[in-house]
């Protein structure tokens, strides 16, 4: 590979890496009011917009997208998140 081609490749690689979206850091979302028996969004420390988006996606049947928003919660398992989204979906 020519030095100029190698330089162009490195620049392209760096540019593509800079365009990738940053992965949000996981954080605890369960508040003391969280209740495992009744799956709802009310006991979670999510923004009102995130709760609204999760409920809207669940209502439309886009469960995976709703769970994708909830994945920033580091103290919840995927199963717990799925139970909440399924409960929201079954309410509609």
C-alpha positions, 0 to 999 in steps of 0.5 A, a space after each residue: 500500500 502506498 503511504 498516501 493510500 494508507 494515510 487516506 485509509 486511516 483518515 477514513 477510519 477515524 472519520 467513521 469512528 467519530 460518526 458512531 453515536 455514543 452509547 449512553 452510560 447505564 445507570 440505576 433506574 429503580 426508585 424505592 417505590 418500584 414494585 416487582 409485582 405490578 410492572 409499570 413505569 411509575 417506579 423508574 427514574 426515567 424522564 417523562 419523555 422516555 416514559 411517553 416514548 416507551 408507552 407509545 412504542 408498546 401501544 403500537 406493538 414495537 416492543 423491541 424499540 421500547 425495550 431499547 430505550 429502557 436498556 439504559 437502566 443498569 439495575 434491571 434485567 432484560 426480563 424485567 424490562 420485557 415484563 413491563 413492556 408486555 404489561 403496557 402492550 396488553 393494556 391497549 
